[in-house]
């Protein structure tokens, strides 16, 4: 078991790197967000289905469907999960194409702040002043970075606002997914397969209506496949690692994504980071480090294994 724990932490680190790589692939695709999202979702279904089939036949999976509710009710619950997953995915991809990659990843990193706010507002949690101060500093640091980036060529207010919408949907998906996984016994990979299937079915007609079809360039399809491979692999690694390391350990490691994305954006897209942006980013990451290790966040997450927000 100790050897497995030592392997689980590197697995989380690899997942973070893969999610950062997926973010760069989205920008490189330069494709309509709805069409890109649709292809990314459909491409993810065959490998996920293969994983679920293999786990079921190997006897290592949990129940593929909860036994304590009707199939129809579970279907509707999964449709809700798919809708939130799709909304989070498409708004994130849209934001990547509209503004700086650093802004999108830093705004997305504020998710623990919204989760704790939800815990205070709806679960009756009490948050210490130190946690409120860290959350305030993180939000302030994000505003500093966005303001400093506003003079850059790839920044846009619409993109930052889209990133905020994405933050809300990602947080809603996180809380909804955790609630389902906490209240119903189901294999996590089967749950993700159902969620992504529902999301794919929901987004296809929307893409047809909004874009007039699903036509995509060979470049866009290539990067959609890259995003599917890196994103799905990261989800699988995170689900596996959650069995052996607590969320209080894995969550801080997720904060490594913004610096990795910023470095990649500078190398591949010429998005340089100013001194003010660097200071603001350090404030955000440093403050969120304390937030994600807070007891309030651990209580809301309930240490239930579940994939991280979509990429």
C-alpha positions as CSV (number, residue, x, y, z in Angstrom):
1,X,0.0,0.0,0.0
2,X,2.8,2.4,0.8
3,X,4.4,1.9,-2.6
4,X,1.0,2.6,-4.2
5,X,0.7,5.9,-2.2
6,X,4.1,6.9,-3.4
7,X,3.0,6.3,-7.0
8,X,-0.3,8.1,-6.5
9,X,1.2,11.5,-5.9
10,X,3.3,11.4,-9.1
11,X,0.1,10.3,-10.9
12,X,-1.5,13.5,-9.8
13,X,1.5,15.6,-11.0
14,X,1.3,13.9,-14.4
15,X,-2.4,14.6,-14.5
16,X,-1.8,18.3,-13.9
17,X,0.8,18.4,-16.7
18,X,-1.6,16.7,-19.0
19,X,-4.4,19.1,-18.2
20,X,-2.1,22.0,-18.9
21,X,-1.1,20.4,-22.2
22,X,-4.8,20.0,-23.1
23,X,-5.3,23.8,-22.4
24,X,-2.6,24.6,-24.9
25,X,-4.1,22.2,-27.5
26,X,-7.4,24.0,-27.3
27,X,-5.8,27.3,-28.1
28,X,-3.7,25.7,-30.9
29,X,-6.8,24.2,-32.5
30,X,-8.3,27.7,-33.4
31,X,-11.7,26.1,-33.9
32,X,-15.3,27.0,-33.0
33,X,-15.7,26.1,-29.3
34,X,-19.0,24.2,-29.9
35,X,-17.7,22.1,-32.7
36,X,-14.4,21.4,-30.9
37,X,-16.3,20.4,-27.7
38,X,-18.6,18.0,-29.6
39,X,-15.7,16.2,-31.3
40,X,-13.7,16.1,-28.0
41,X,-16.6,14.5,-26.2
42,X,-17.4,11.9,-28.9
43,X,-13.8,10.9,-29.2
44,X,-13.5,10.3,-25.5
45,X,-16.4,7.8,-25.4
46,X,-14.7,4.7,-27.0
47,X,-11.7,4.6,-24.7
48,X,-13.8,5.3,-21.6
49,X,-16.2,2.5,-22.7
50,X,-13.3,0.2,-23.1
51,X,-12.0,1.0,-19.6
52,X,-15.5,0.4,-18.1
53,X,-15.8,-2.9,-20.0
54,X,-12.3,-4.1,-18.9
55,X,-12.9,-3.2,-15.3
56,X,-16.3,-4.9,-15.3
57,X,-14.8,-8.1,-16.8
58,X,-11.8,-8.0,-14.5
59,X,-14.1,-7.8,-11.4
60,X,-12.4,-4.5,-10.3
61,X,-15.3,-2.1,-10.9
62,X,-18.0,-0.9,-8.7
63,X,-21.7,-1.1,-9.6
64,X,-22.3,0.3,-13.1
65,X,-25.7,1.7,-12.0
66,X,-27.1,2.5,-8.5
67,X,-29.4,-0.3,-7.4
68,X,-31.4,1.9,-5.0
69,X,-33.1,4.1,-7.5
70,X,-35.1,3.5,-10.7
71,X,-33.2,3.5,-14.1
72,X,-35.3,6.4,-15.3
73,X,-34.5,8.6,-12.3
74,X,-30.8,7.8,-12.6
75,X,-30.9,8.6,-16.3
76,X,-32.3,12.1,-15.5
77,X,-29.6,12.6,-12.9
78,X,-26.9,11.7,-15.4
79,X,-28.4,14.0,-17.9
80,X,-28.1,16.8,-15.4
81,X,-24.4,15.9,-14.8
82,X,-23.8,15.8,-18.6
83,X,-25.4,19.2,-19.0
84,X,-23.2,20.8,-16.4
85,X,-20.1,19.0,-17.7
86,X,-20.9,20.2,-21.2
87,X,-21.5,23.8,-20.1
88,X,-18.3,23.9,-18.1
89,X,-16.3,22.4,-21.1
90,X,-17.7,24.6,-23.8
91,X,-17.3,27.8,-21.8
92,X,-13.8,26.9,-20.8
93,X,-12.8,26.1,-24.4
94,X,-14.4,29.4,-25.6
95,X,-12.5,31.4,-23.0
96,X,-9.2,29.8,-24.1
97,X,-9.9,31.2,-27.6
98,X,-10.8,34.7,-26.5
99,X,-8.3,35.8,-23.8
100,X,-4.9,34.9,-22.4
101,X,-4.3,31.4,-21.2
102,X,-3.0,32.6,-17.9
103,X,-6.2,34.5,-17.2
104,X,-8.4,31.5,-17.9
105,X,-6.4,29.1,-15.7
106,X,-6.1,31.6,-12.8
107,X,-9.8,32.4,-12.9
108,X,-10.6,28.7,-13.1
109,X,-8.3,28.1,-10.1
110,X,-10.6,30.2,-7.9
111,X,-13.0,27.2,-7.8
112,X,-12.2,26.3,-4.2
113,X,-13.3,29.8,-3.2
114,X,-16.7,29.3,-4.7
115,X,-17.0,25.8,-3.2
116,X,-16.3,27.2,0.3
117,X,-18.8,30.0,-0.3
118,X,-21.3,27.3,-1.2
119,X,-20.5,25.5,2.0
120,X,-21.0,28.6,4.0
121,X,-24.3,29.6,2.3
122,X,-26.0,26.2,2.0
123,X,-24.2,23.8,4.3
124,X,-23.9,26.0,7.4
125,X,-20.1,25.8,7.4
126,X,-18.2,28.4,9.4
127,X,-15.0,29.8,7.8
128,X,-12.2,31.3,9.8
129,X,-11.0,34.8,9.1
130,X,-7.7,33.5,7.8
131,X,-9.5,31.5,5.1
132,X,-11.6,34.6,4.1
133,X,-8.4,36.6,3.9
134,X,-6.7,34.0,1.7
135,X,-9.8,33.9,-0.6
136,X,-9.9,37.7,-0.8
137,X,-6.2,37.8,-1.7
138,X,-6.7,35.2,-4.4
139,X,-9.5,37.1,-6.0
140,X,-7.5,40.4,-5.7
141,X,-4.5,38.7,-7.3
142,X,-6.6,37.5,-10.2
143,X,-8.0,41.0,-10.8
144,X,-4.4,42.3,-10.8
145,X,-3.4,39.8,-13.4
146,X,-6.4,40.5,-15.6
147,X,-5.8,44.3,-15.3
148,X,-2.1,43.9,-16.2
149,X,-3.0,41.6,-19.1
150,X,-5.6,44.1,-20.5
151,X,-2.8,45.9,-22.5
152,X,-1.8,42.6,-24.2
153,X,-2.9,41.7,-27.7
154,X,-4.5,38.4,-26.8
155,X,-6.5,39.7,-23.8
156,X,-10.2,40.5,-24.0
157,X,-12.9,41.4,-21.5
158,X,-15.3,39.0,-23.2
159,X,-12.8,36.2,-22.7
160,X,-12.3,37.0,-19.0
161,X,-16.1,37.1,-18.5
162,X,-16.4,33.8,-20.3
163,X,-13.8,32.4,-17.9
164,X,-15.9,33.6,-15.0
165,X,-18.9,31.9,-16.4
166,X,-16.8,28.8,-16.9
167,X,-15.7,29.0,-13.2
168,X,-19.3,29.0,-12.1
169,X,-20.2,26.0,-14.3
170,X,-17.1,24.1,-13.3
171,X,-17.9,24.7,-9.6
172,X,-21.6,23.6,-10.2
173,X,-20.4,20.4,-12.0
174,X,-18.0,19.7,-9.2
175,X,-20.6,20.0,-6.4
176,X,-23.3,18.2,-8.4
177,X,-20.9,15.3,-9.3
178,X,-19.7,15.0,-5.7
179,X,-23.3,15.0,-4.5
180,X,-24.2,12.1,-6.8
181,X,-21.0,10.2,-6.0
182,X,-21.6,10.7,-2.3
183,X,-25.2,9.5,-2.3
184,X,-25.1,6.7,-4.8
185,X,-22.7,3.8,-5.1
186,X,-21.4,3.6,-8.7
187,X,-18.1,2.9,-10.4
188,X,-16.5,6.3,-11.1
189,X,-15.5,5.4,-14.7
190,X,-19.0,4.3,-15.4
191,X,-20.3,7.5,-13.9
192,X,-17.9,9.5,-16.2
193,X,-18.9,7.4,-19.2
194,X,-22.6,8.2,-18.6
195,X,-21.9,11.9,-18.0
196,X,-19.8,12.3,-21.2
197,X,-22.4,10.3,-23.2
198,X,-25.1,12.6,-22.0
199,X,-23.0,15.7,-22.7
200,X,-22.1,14.5,-26.2
201,X,-25.8,13.8,-27.1
202,X,-26.8,17.2,-25.7
203,X,-24.1,19.2,-27.5
204,X,-24.5,17.7,-31.0
205,X,-27.8,19.3,-31.9
206,X,-26.6,22.6,-30.3
207,X,-23.5,22.5,-32.5
208,X,-25.6,21.8,-35.6
209,X,-27.9,24.7,-34.8
210,X,-25.2,27.2,-33.7
211,X,-22.6,26.3,-36.3
212,X,-24.6,24.8,-39.1
213,X,-22.9,21.4,-38.8
214,X,-19.9,19.5,-37.3
215,X,-17.4,20.2,-40.0
216,X,-13.9,20.7,-38.6
217,X,-10.5,21.2,-40.1
218,X,-7.9,18.5,-40.0
219,X,-5.9,20.7,-37.6
220,X,-8.9,21.1,-35.3
221,X,-9.6,17.4,-35.4
222,X,-6.0,16.6,-34.6
223,X,-6.0,18.9,-31.5
224,X,-9.4,17.7,-30.4
225,X,-7.9,14.2,-30.4
226,X,-4.9,15.5,-28.5
227,X,-7.2,17.1,-25.9
228,X,-9.2,14.0,-25.6
229,X,-6.1,11.8,-25.0
230,X,-4.5,14.1,-22.5
231,X,-7.7,15.1,-20.8
232,X,-9.1,11.6,-20.5
233,X,-5.8,10.2,-19.3
234,X,-5.6,12.9,-16.7
235,X,-9.1,12.0,-15.5
236,X,-8.2,8.3,-15.3
237,X,-5.0,9.1,-13.3
238,X,-6.8,11.4,-10.9
239,X,-9.6,8.9,-10.3
240,X,-7.1,6.2,-9.5
241,X,-4.9,8.5,-7.3
242,X,-7.9,9.6,-5.3
243,X,-8.1,6.1,-3.8
244,X,-4.7,6.5,-2.2
245,X,-4.2,10.2,-1.4
246,X,-6.6,12.6,0.3
247,X,-8.0,15.7,-1.5
248,X,-6.0,17.9,0.9
249,X,-2.9,16.5,-0.8
250,X,-4.0,16.3,-4.4
251,X,-5.9,19.7,-4.5
252,X,-2.8,21.9,-3.9
253,X,-1.0,20.0,-6.6
254,X,-3.6,21.2,-9.1
255,X,-2.4,24.7,-8.5
256,X,0.6,23.8,-10.6
257,X,-1.4,24.1,-13.8
258,X,-1.4,28.0,-14.1
259,X,2.4,28.3,-14.1
260,X,2.8,25.4,-16.6
261,X,0.1,26.9,-18.9
262,X,1.8,30.4,-18.6
263,X,5.1,28.9,-19.6
264,X,3.6,27.0,-22.5
265,X,1.7,30.1,-23.6
266,X,4.9,32.1,-23.7
267,X,6.8,29.4,-25.6
268,X,4.2,28.6,-28.2
269,X,1.9,31.6,-28.4
270,X,4.2,34.5,-27.4
271,X,2.1,35.4,-24.3
272,X,4.8,36.9,-22.1
273,X,4.2,37.4,-18.4
274,X,4.9,40.9,-17.0
275,X,6.3,41.5,-13.6
276,X,2.9,42.6,-12.3
277,X,1.2,39.5,-13.8
278,X,3.9,37.3,-12.2
279,X,3.4,38.9,-8.8
280,X,-0.4,38.6,-9.1
281,X,-0.2,35.0,-10.1
282,X,2.1,34.2,-7.1
283,X,-0.5,35.9,-4.8
284,X,-3.3,33.7,-6.3
285,X,-1.4,30.4,-6.2
286,X,0.0,31.1,-2.7
287,X,-3.4,32.1,-1.3
288,X,-5.3,29.3,-2.9
289,X,-2.7,26.8,-1.4
290,X,-4.0,27.7,2.0
291,X,-7.6,27.6,0.8
292,X,-7.5,24.2,-0.7
293,X,-5.9,22.7,2.5
294,X,-8.6,24.2,4.7
295,X,-10.9,21.8,6.7
296,X,-14.0,23.5,5.2
297,X,-13.0,22.5,1.7
298,X,-12.2,18.9,2.8
299,X,-15.6,18.7,4.5
300,X,-17.5,19.8,1.4
301,X,-15.5,17.4,-0.8
302,X,-16.1,14.6,1.7
303,X,-13.0,12.9,0.3
304,X,-15.1,11.3,-2.4
305,X,-13.1,10.2,-5.4
306,X,-14.2,12.1,-8.5
307,X,-12.6,13.5,-11.6
308,X,-11.4,17.1,-11.6
309,X,-13.1,19.8,-13.5
310,X,-13.3,19.2,-17.3
311,X,-10.6,20.1,-19.8
